[in-house]
């Protein structure tokens, strides 16, 4: 049964331009779902370079294992994605499904198997019906189209309530380049290299090692800075592909000043996609931004922010519009990072709540309570020990999350 669209969803879905060297198609193959698309094929022109970040889960699915190996080649000609079945914890049968999918795609596109990347998302532990997936590939190849971004974004959804797309334009050495991205994610979202399925494409010419550095840096402040429920998926995959069709000169160094605009655009696009995942968090009614400062390091600030963002007590307080800042104090204390209790400062919605380890003199909860009743919640915490800072995005925890996940396989 289709879930109602998240109240935090954007009012409009952006229109992505055609991107030279990328064609897409989607189909309904009944991998798990009925009467909806659940497989997409993305074909890439020869010469496309690729970078990726993958889940560090020790129970990763067969597609992740394949991608980890294929990334060493630095070249991509296709991405095949299915929704509804994660092809994880499926043993030799899962590996055989990946091999069959890769082989069939390579034959259709006349490329090497290691240039085909695969990703799966959905239920863990159930064999994926291989023939339904491989049998659809020829038809998908015939329908490849440069404008099918919305169809591809919809085909990779599971419990998502809206497709997630973003685009940016920038320049490299004066040459215009485009970036397009799609992703999926709603539940089982917690940062650990990658936290969902995400695919970003550009017509810039960028060597694979440079692309990898850029993607790693952008992932840290985007997909690795979100959490819905604290659970890391077995399927998390983020790929960045560069077709080279824009004619931009290929930089050999990720620190090349000519790449500054591209790096900023990539980060901006990936932050938008990451935030869209939080806005579609299962059962979410509120979008929460947590800014931590005064930490020992950026990594420490991030861990403190995640301790706050993953706390069921904080998240349920947000859901109930309860200005219970004591739960934030608790979460800072459990994070395992240095924090000076008697210098701890908290602001909610821009309103000062605590200072020097105590509630501010004359603290008035009324404006904080009004802020907590809104859709967009802001929490700022200074832990008073250093200069480290980080931003985390999360959502509230409602009964809707329980409803969705209690019936996930029904």
Secondary structure as a PSIPRED ss2 file (coil, helix, strand):
# PSIPRED VFORMAT (PSIPRED V4.0)

   1 X C   1.000  0.000  0.000
   2 X C   1.000  0.000  0.000
   3 X C   1.000  0.000  0.000
   4 X C   1.000  0.000  0.000
   5 X C   1.000  0.000  0.000
   6 X C   1.000  0.000  0.000
   7 X C   1.000  0.000  0.000
   8 X C   1.000  0.000  0.000
   9 X C   1.000  0.000  0.000
  10 X C   1.000  0.000  0.000
  11 X C   1.000  0.000  0.000
  12 X C   1.000  0.000  0.000
  13 X C   1.000  0.000  0.000
  14 X C   1.000  0.000  0.000
  15 X C   1.000  0.000  0.000
  16 X C   1.000  0.000  0.000
  17 X C   1.000  0.000  0.000
  18 X C   1.000  0.000  0.000
  19 X C   1.000  0.000  0.000
  20 X C   1.000  0.000  0.000
  21 X C   1.000  0.000  0.000
  22 X E   0.000  0.000  1.000
  23 X E   0.000  0.000  1.000
  24 X E   0.000  0.000  1.000
  25 X E   0.000  0.000  1.000
  26 X E   0.000  0.000  1.000
  27 X E   0.000  0.000  1.000
  28 X C   1.000  0.000  0.000
  29 X C   1.000  0.000  0.000
  30 X C   1.000  0.000  0.000
  31 X C   1.000  0.000  0.000
  32 X C   1.000  0.000  0.000
  33 X C   1.000  0.000  0.000
  34 X C   1.000  0.000  0.000
  35 X C   1.000  0.000  0.000
  36 X C   1.000  0.000  0.000
  37 X C   1.000  0.000  0.000
  38 X C   1.000  0.000  0.000
  39 X E   0.000  0.000  1.000
  40 X E   0.000  0.000  1.000
  41 X E   0.000  0.000  1.000
  42 X E   0.000  0.000  1.000
  43 X E   0.000  0.000  1.000
  44 X E   0.000  0.000  1.000
  45 X C   1.000  0.000  0.000
  46 X C   1.000  0.000  0.000
  47 X C   1.000  0.000  0.000
  48 X C   1.000  0.000  0.000
  49 X E   0.000  0.000  1.000
  50 X E   0.000  0.000  1.000
  51 X E   0.000  0.000  1.000
  52 X E   0.000  0.000  1.000
  53 X E   0.000  0.000  1.000
  54 X E   0.000  0.000  1.000
  55 X C   1.000  0.000  0.000
  56 X C   1.000  0.000  0.000
  57 X C   1.000  0.000  0.000
  58 X C   1.000  0.000  0.000
  59 X C   1.000  0.000  0.000
  60 X C   1.000  0.000  0.000
  61 X C   1.000  0.000  0.000
  62 X H   0.000  1.000  0.000
  63 X H   0.000  1.000  0.000
  64 X H   0.000  1.000  0.000
  65 X H   0.000  1.000  0.000
  66 X H   0.000  1.000  0.000
  67 X H   0.000  1.000  0.000
  68 X H   0.000  1.000  0.000
  69 X H   0.000  1.000  0.000
  70 X H   0.000  1.000  0.000
  71 X H   0.000  1.000  0.000
  72 X H   0.000  1.000  0.000
  73 X H   0.000  1.000  0.000
  74 X C   1.000  0.000  0.000
  75 X E   0.000  0.000  1.000
  76 X C   1.000  0.000  0.000
  77 X C   1.000  0.000  0.000
  78 X E   0.000  0.000  1.000
  79 X E   0.000  0.000  1.000
  80 X E   0.000  0.000  1.000
  81 X E   0.000  0.000  1.000
  82 X E   0.000  0.000  1.000
  83 X E   0.000  0.000  1.000
  84 X E   0.000  0.000  1.000
  85 X E   0.000  0.000  1.000
  86 X C   1.000  0.000  0.000
  87 X C   1.000  0.000  0.000
  88 X C   1.000  0.000  0.000
  89 X C   1.000  0.000  0.000
  90 X C   1.000  0.000  0.000
  91 X H   0.000  1.000  0.000
  92 X H   0.000  1.000  0.000
  93 X H   0.000  1.000  0.000
  94 X H   0.000  1.000  0.000
  95 X H   0.000  1.000  0.000
  96 X H   0.000  1.000  0.000
  97 X H   0.000  1.000  0.000
  98 X H   0.000  1.000  0.000
  99 X H   0.000  1.000  0.000
 100 X H   0.000  1.000  0.000
 101 X H   0.000  1.000  0.000
 102 X H   0.000  1.000  0.000
 103 X H   0.000  1.000  0.000
 104 X H   0.000  1.000  0.000
 105 X H   0.000  1.000  0.000
 106 X H   0.000  1.000  0.000
 107 X H   0.000  1.000  0.000
 108 X H   0.000  1.000  0.000
 109 X H   0.000  1.000  0.000
 110 X C   1.000  0.000  0.000
 111 X C   1.000  0.000  0.000
 112 X C   1.000  0.000  0.000
 113 X H   0.000  1.000  0.000
 114 X H   0.000  1.000  0.000
 115 X H   0.000  1.000  0.000
 116 X E   0.000  0.000  1.000
 117 X E   0.000  0.000  1.000
 118 X E   0.000  0.000  1.000
 119 X E   0.000  0.000  1.000
 120 X E   0.000  0.000  1.000
 121 X E   0.000  0.000  1.000
 122 X E   0.000  0.000  1.000
 123 X E   0.000  0.000  1.000
 124 X C   1.000  0.000  0.000
 125 X C   1.000  0.000  0.000
 126 X C   1.000  0.000  0.000
 127 X C   1.000  0.000  0.000
 128 X C   1.000  0.000  0.000
 129 X C   1.000  0.000  0.000
 130 X H   0.000  1.000  0.000
 131 X H   0.000  1.000  0.000
 132 X H   0.000  1.000  0.000
 133 X H   0.000  1.000  0.000
 134 X H   0.000  1.000  0.000
 135 X H   0.000  1.000  0.000
 136 X H   0.000  1.000  0.000
 137 X H   0.000  1.000  0.000
 138 X H   0.000  1.000  0.000
 139 X H   0.000  1.000  0.000
 140 X H   0.000  1.000  0.000
 141 X H   0.000  1.000  0.000
 142 X H   0.000  1.000  0.000
 143 X C   1.000  0.000  0.000
 144 X C   1.000  0.000  0.000
 145 X E   0.000  0.000  1.000
 146 X C   1.000  0.000  0.000
 147 X C   1.000  0.000  0.000
 148 X C   1.000  0.000  0.000
 149 X H   0.000  1.000  0.000
 150 X H   0.000  1.000  0.000
 151 X H   0.000  1.000  0.000
 152 X H   0.000  1.000  0.000
 153 X H   0.000  1.000  0.000
 154 X H   0.000  1.000  0.000
 155 X H   0.000  1.000  0.000
 156 X C   1.000  0.000  0.000
 157 X C   1.000  0.000  0.000
 158 X C   1.000  0.000  0.000
 159 X C   1.000  0.000  0.000
 160 X C   1.000  0.000  0.000
 161 X C   1.000  0.000  0.000
 162 X C   1.000  0.000  0.000
 163 X C   1.000  0.000  0.000
 164 X E   0.000  0.000  1.000
 165 X E   0.000  0.000  1.000
 166 X E   0.000  0.000  1.000
 167 X E   0.000  0.000  1.000
 168 X E   0.000  0.000  1.000
 169 X E   0.000  0.000  1.000
 170 X E   0.000  0.000  1.000
 171 X E   0.000  0.000  1.000
 172 X E   0.000  0.000  1.000
 173 X C   1.000  0.000  0.000
 174 X C   1.000  0.000  0.000
 175 X E   0.000  0.000  1.000
 176 X E   0.000  0.000  1.000
 177 X E   0.000  0.000  1.000
 178 X E   0.000  0.000  1.000
 179 X E   0.000  0.000  1.000
 180 X E   0.000  0.000  1.000
 181 X E   0.000  0.000  1.000
 182 X E   0.000  0.000  1.000
 183 X E   0.000  0.000  1.000
 184 X E   0.000  0.000  1.000
 185 X C   1.000  0.000  0.000
 186 X C   1.000  0.000  0.000
 187 X C   1.000  0.000  0.000
 188 X C   1.000  0.000  0.000
 189 X C   1.000  0.000  0.000
 190 X E   0.000  0.000  1.000
 191 X C   1.000  0.000  0.000
 192 X C   1.000  0.000  0.000
 193 X C   1.000  0.000  0.000
 194 X C   1.000  0.000  0.000
 195 X C   1.000  0.000  0.000
 196 X C   1.000  0.000  0.000
 197 X E   0.000  0.000  1.000
 198 X E   0.000  0.000  1.000
 199 X E   0.000  0.000  1.000
 200 X E   0.000  0.000  1.000
 201 X E   0.000  0.000  1.000
 202 X E   0.000  0.000  1.000
 203 X C   1.000  0.000  0.000
 204 X C   1.000  0.000  0.000
 205 X C   1.000  0.000  0.000
 206 X E   0.000  0.000  1.000
 207 X C   1.000  0.000  0.000
 208 X H   0.000  1.000  0.000
 209 X H   0.000  1.000  0.000
 210 X H   0.000  1.000  0.000
 211 X H   0.000  1.000  0.000
 212 X H   0.000  1.000  0.000
 213 X H   0.000  1.000  0.000
 214 X H   0.000  1.000  0.000
 215 X H   0.000  1.000  0.000
 216 X H   0.000  1.000  0.000
 217 X H   0.000  1.000  0.000
 218 X H   0.000  1.000  0.000
 219 X H   0.000  1.000  0.000
 220 X H   0.000  1.000  0.000
 221 X C   1.000  0.000  0.000
 222 X C   1.000  0.000  0.000
 223 X H   0.000  1.000  0.000
 224 X H   0.000  1.000  0.000
 225 X H   0.000  1.000  0.000
 226 X E   0.000  0.000  1.000
 227 X E   0.000  0.000  1.000
 228 X C   1.000  0.000  0.000
 229 X C   1.000  0.000  0.000
 230 X C   1.000  0.000  0.000
 231 X C   1.000  0.000  0.000
 232 X C   1.000  0.000  0.000
 233 X C   1.000  0.000  0.000
 234 X C   1.000  0.000  0.000
 235 X C   1.000  0.000  0.000
 236 X C   1.000  0.000  0.000
 237 X E   0.000  0.000  1.000
 238 X E   0.000  0.000  1.000
 239 X E   0.000  0.000  1.000
 240 X E   0.000  0.000  1.000
 241 X E   0.000  0.000  1.000
 242 X E   0.000  0.000  1.000
 243 X C   1.000  0.000  0.000
 244 X C   1.000  0.000  0.000
 245 X C   1.000  0.000  0.000
 246 X C   1.000  0.000  0.000
 247 X C   1.000  0.000  0.000
 248 X C   1.000  0.000  0.000
 249 X C   1.000  0.000  0.000
 250 X C   1.000  0.000  0.000
 251 X E   0.000  0.000  1.000
 252 X C   1.000  0.000  0.000
 253 X C   1.000  0.000  0.000
 254 X C   1.000  0.000  0.000
 255 X C   1.000  0.000  0.000
 256 X C   1.000  0.000  0.000
 257 X H   0.000  1.000  0.000
 258 X H   0.000  1.000  0.000
 259 X H   0.000  1.000  0.000
 260 X H   0.000  1.000  0.000
 261 X H   0.000  1.000  0.000
 262 X H   0.000  1.000  0.000
 263 X H   0.000  1.000  0.000
 264 X H   0.000  1.000  0.000
 265 X H   0.000  1.000  0.000
 266 X H   0.000  1.000  0.000
 267 X H   0.000  1.000  0.000
 268 X H   0.000  1.000  0.000
 269 X H   0.000  1.000  0.000
 270 X H   0.000  1.000  0.000
 271 X H   0.000  1.000  0.000
 272 X H   0.000  1.000  0.000
 273 X H   0.000  1.000  0.000
 274 X H   0.000  1.000  0.000
 275 X H   0.000  1.000  0.000
 276 X H   0.000  1.000  0.000
 277 X H   0.000  1.000  0.000
 278 X H   0.000  1.000  0.000
 279 X H   0.000  1.000  0.000
 280 X C   1.000  0.000  0.000
 281 X C   1.000  0.000  0.000
 282 X C   1.000  0.000  0.000
 283 X C   1.000  0.000  0.000
 284 X C   1.000  0.000  0.000
 285 X C   1.000  0.000  0.000
 286 X C   1.000  0.000  0.000
 287 X E   0.000  0.000  1.000
 288 X E   0.000  0.000  1.000
 289 X E   0.000  0.000  1.000
 290 X E   0.000  0.000  1.000
 291 X E   0.000  0.000  1.000
 292 X E   0.000  0.000  1.000
 293 X E   0.000  0.000  1.000
 294 X E   0.000  0.000  1.000
 295 X E   0.000  0.000  1.000
 296 X C   1.000  0.000  0.000
 297 X C   1.000  0.000  0.000
 298 X H   0.000  1.000  0.000
 299 X H   0.000  1.000  0.000
 300 X H   0.000  1.000  0.000
 301 X H   0.000  1.000  0.000
 302 X H   0.000  1.000  0.000
 303 X H   0.000  1.000  0.000
 304 X H   0.000  1.000  0.000
 305 X H   0.000  1.000  0.000
 306 X H   0.000  1.000  0.000
 307 X H   0.000  1.000  0.000
 308 X H   0.000  1.000  0.000
 309 X H   0.000  1.000  0.000
 310 X C   1.000  0.000  0.000
 311 X C   1.000  0.000  0.000
 312 X H   0.000  1.000  0.000
 313 X H   0.000  1.000  0.000
 314 X H   0.000  1.000  0.000
 315 X H   0.000  1.000  0.000
 316 X H   0.000  1.000  0.000
 317 X H   0.000  1.000  0.000
 318 X H   0.000  1.000  0.000
 319 X H   0.000  1.000  0.000
 320 X C   1.000  0.000  0.000
 321 X C   1.000  0.000  0.000
 322 X C   1.000  0.000  0.000
 323 X C   1.000  0.000  0.000
 324 X C   1.000  0.000  0.000
 325 X C   1.000  0.000  0.000
 326 X H   0.000  1.000  0.000
 327 X H   0.000  1.000  0.000
 328 X H   0.000  1.000  0.000
 329 X H   0.000  1.000  0.000
 330 X H   0.000  1.000  0.000
 331 X H   0.000  1.000  0.000
 332 X H   0.000  1.000  0.000
 333 X H   0.000  1.000  0.000
 334 X H   0.000  1.000  0.000
 335 X C   1.000  0.000  0.000
 336 X C   1.000  0.000  0.000
 337 X C   1.000  0.000  0.000
 338 X C   1.000  0.000  0.000
 339 X C   1.000  0.000  0.000
 340 X C   1.000  0.000  0.000
 341 X H   0.000  1.000  0.000
 342 X H   0.000  1.000  0.000
 343 X H   0.000  1.000  0.000
 344 X C   1.000  0.000  0.000
 345 X E   0.000  0.000  1.000
 346 X E   0.000  0.000  1.000
 347 X E   0.000  0.000  1.000
 348 X E   0.000  0.000  1.000
 349 X C   1.000  0.000  0.000
 350 X C   1.000  0.000  0.000
 351 X E   0.000  0.000  1.000
 352 X E   0.000  0.000  1.000
 353 X E   0.000  0.000  1.000
 354 X E   0.000  0.000  1.000
 355 X E   0.000  0.000  1.000
 356 X C   1.000  0.000  0.000
 357 X C   1.000  0.000  0.000
 358 X E   0.000  0.000  1.000
 359 X E   0.000  0.000  1.000
 360 X C   1.000  0.000  0.000
 361 X C   1.000  0.000  0.000
 362 X C   1.000  0.000  0.000
 363 X C   1.000  0.000  0.000
 364 X C   1.000  0.000  0.000
 365 X H   0.000  1.000  0.000
 366 X H   0.000  1.000  0.000
 367 X H   0.000  1.000  0.000
 368 X H   0.000  1.000  0.000
 369 X H   0.000  1.000  0.000
 370 X H   0.000  1.000  0.000
 371 X H   0.000  1.000  0.000
 372 X H   0.000  1.000  0.000
 373 X C   1.000  0.000  0.000
 374 X C   1.000  0.000  0.000
 375 X C   1.000  0.000  0.000
 376 X E   0.000  0.000  1.000
 377 X E   0.000  0.000  1.000
 378 X E   0.000  0.000  1.000
 379 X E   0.000  0.000  1.000
 380 X E   0.000  0.000  1.000
 381 X E   0.000  0.000  1.000
 382 X E   0.000  0.000  1.000
 383 X C   1.000  0.000  0.000
 384 X C   1.000  0.000  0.000
 385 X C   1.000  0.000  0.000
 386 X C   1.000  0.000  0.000
 387 X C   1.000  0.000  0.000
 388 X E   0.000  0.000  1.000
 389 X E   0.000  0.000  1.000
 390 X E   0.000  0.000  1.000
 391 X E   0.000  0.000  1.000
 392 X E   0.000  0.000  1.000
 393 X E   0.000  0.000  1.000
 394 X E   0.000  0.000  1.000
 395 X E   0.000  0.000  1.000
 396 X C   1.000  0.000  0.000
 397 X C   1.000  0.000  0.000
 398 X C   1.000  0.000  0.000
 399 X H   0.000  1.000  0.000
 400 X H   0.000  1.000  0.000
 401 X H   0.000  1.000  0.000
 402 X H   0.000  1.000  0.000
 403 X H   0.000  1.000  0.000
 404 X H   0.000  1.000  0.000
 405 X H   0.000  1.000  0.000
 406 X H   0.000  1.000  0.000
 407 X C   1.000  0.000  0.000
 408 X C   1.000  0.000  0.000
 409 X C   1.000  0.000  0.000
 410 X C   1.000  0.000  0.000
